[in-house]
Amino acid sequence: MYKTLKPGLGMLILCVVLVLAACSAKSEPAAQPAAANSGGSGTAEQPLTKVKIQLKWVPQAQFAGIYAAKEQGFFAEEGIDAEIIPGGPDIVIEQQVVNGAADVGITGVDSLLVSRDNGLPLVSLAQISQKSSYRLIAKKSAGITDPAQMKGKKVSTWFGSQQFQVLAFMEKNGLDPKKDIELVKQGFTMDQFFNDQVDVATATIYNEYHVVLESGTKESDLDVFNIEDAGVGMLEDTLIAKKDWVENNHELAVKVTRAILKGWNYAIDHQDETVDIVMSNVTEGSTTREHQVTMLEEIAKLIRPEGFSEKQVGSFVEDSFTRTADIALKYGLIKKAANLDEALEKSIYEEAVK
């Protein structure tokens, strides 16, 4: 509030005071608005801290825990205003985080290891998925009931850094992936499989597998091979940040991680409600509620598998990381053995679940 002018001062002084007051009002930064449903610590005196979270892909139930954390006010309770940034086919998550376009991101562990091998200073704050989502599927009409029968067949999978689980599966079953199969680049639809352009296709259990079933194909019409059960599954979604950002924002990193893990436990325990939240964020017409219901059901099994408690969500399972790193090294995805002690910021997770 401005002080009352003393009687007798000239009009010139009054004008100067008014101009200065107006300039001061313009230059004073506005407090960040509290997020919806905050119920938390953000106030005009203590504005919420903005944190940008980069998703691995477009909005869908694969990231339900992050959307639930925002909608339920878990970020705001930690003093955070979370901006959730969708991913896409042309967005490199690691570059977004390294360049500061995002503070934290979701990527695959294999991609994290490759980035670190190439010198990017990235670390994992928590391991979101605990099991591989990959399946290899074949139509019954192809007559492939055993992996050995894939010899001489066309097998499709995604390239980039996503084919290595499939290569490891082939070797585990006595097949040379360079000679015994024809490896075909798989698109972002299942059209190659539907049109019999390939004999075997790759599908995640939470997405493409159910796209096939939703097309009218019955489970009884498929032969399905589980990469995880074969012992060659690689860890997938992990929460990453830049090393120096974590060092300079240790407490904030803990708070972000805690909110996301809390969001995931909420999403798993309140799936119908969370799907509604997801559907309010998807691009209109890009998916159906039924598909997102199934996606969340399946992703929940990967994030909090049987035997996992709520506090174990986000934990680092050493055997799984070692297997992932070994496969990455074996197939030349990384040039030198990964230093998992440096790649995993375990203290962040440990403090987040205290």
Stockholm file with secondary structure:
# STOCKHOLM 1.0

chainA/1-354         MYKTLKPGLGMLILCVVLVLAACSAKSEPAAQPAAANSGGSGTAEQPLTKVKIQLKWVPQAQFAGIYAAKEQGFFAEEGIDAEIIPGGPDIVIEQQVVNGAADVGITGVDSLLVSRDNGLPLVSLAQISQKSSYRLIAKKSAGITDPAQMKGKKVSTWFGSQQFQVLAFMEKNGLDPKKDIELVKQGFTMDQFFNDQVDVATATIYNEYHVVLESGTKESDLDVFNIEDAGVGMLEDTLIAKKDWVENNHELAVKVTRAILKGWNYAIDHQDETVDIVMSNVTEGSTTREHQVTMLEEIAKLIRPEGFSEKQVGSFVEDSFTRTADIALKYGLIKKAANLDEALEKSIYEEAVK
#=GR chainA/1-354 SS CCCCCCTTCCHHHHHHHHHHHHHHHHHSCCCCCCCTTCCSSCCSSSCCEEEEEECSSSSSGGGHHHHHHHHTTHHHHTTEEEEEECCCTTCCHHHHHHTTSCSEEEEEHHHHHHHHHTTCCEEEEEECCCSCCEEEEEEGGGTCCSGGGGTTSEEEECCTTSSHHHHHHHHHTTCCTTTTSEEEECCSSSHHHHTTSCSEEEEETTTHHHHHHHTTCCGGGEEEEETTTTTCCCCCEEEEEEHHHHHHSHHHHHHHHHHHHHHHHHHHHSHHHHHHHHHTTSCTTSCCHHHHHHHHHHHHHHHSCTTCCGGGTBCCCHHHHHHHHHHHHHTTSSSSCCCHHHHBCHHHHHHHTC
#=GC SS_cons         CCCCCCTTCCHHHHHHHHHHHHHHHHHSCCCCCCCTTCCSSCCSSSCCEEEEEECSSSSSGGGHHHHHHHHTTHHHHTTEEEEEECCCTTCCHHHHHHTTSCSEEEEEHHHHHHHHHTTCCEEEEEECCCSCCEEEEEEGGGTCCSGGGGTTSEEEECCTTSSHHHHHHHHHTTCCTTTTSEEEECCSSSHHHHTTSCSEEEEETTTHHHHHHHTTCCGGGEEEEETTTTTCCCCCEEEEEEHHHHHHSHHHHHHHHHHHHHHHHHHHHSHHHHHHHHHTTSCTTSCCHHHHHHHHHHHHHHHSCTTCCGGGTBCCCHHHHHHHHHHHHHTTSSSSCCCHHHHBCHHHHHHHTC
//
